Amino acid sequence: MANVKSAIKSIRKTEKLTVRNKAVRSELKTLVKGFRTAKAGDNAEATKDAARKLVSAMDKAAKRNIVHANVASRHKAACTAYL
């Protein structure tokens, strides 16, 4: 256990951020899965909508450093053909 007051605060802060980031990563995985299933289907409008949501979420996550910028760029590049 940390002895210094700032270290204790850092531990609390890290726990909160970890929970928040984990929720965002989980949502990103759900959106990727939704995009892949929409892409496998025949509905072009559903694929376009899923791609739009995924690109937006990836941009936000990359901006907040939850995912690496290159990971977001790679996923966005896969979606551009369907936008």
Residue pairs with C-beta under 8 A, 6 or more apart in sequence:
2 8
2 10
2 11
21 66
24 61
24 64
24 66
25 61
25 66
25 67
27 57
28 54
28 57
28 58
28 61
28 67
31 50
31 53
31 54
31 57
32 54
32 75
34 50
34 53
34 54
35 47
35 50
35 51
35 53
35 54
35 79
38 46
38 47
38 49
38 50
38 51
39 47
39 50
39 82
41 47
44 82
47 82
48 82
48 83
51 79
51 80
51 82
51 83
52 83
54 75
54 76
54 79
55 75
55 76
55 79
55 83
58 67
58 71
58 72
58 75
58 76
59 72
59 76
61 67
61 72
62 68
62 69
62 71
62 72
62 73
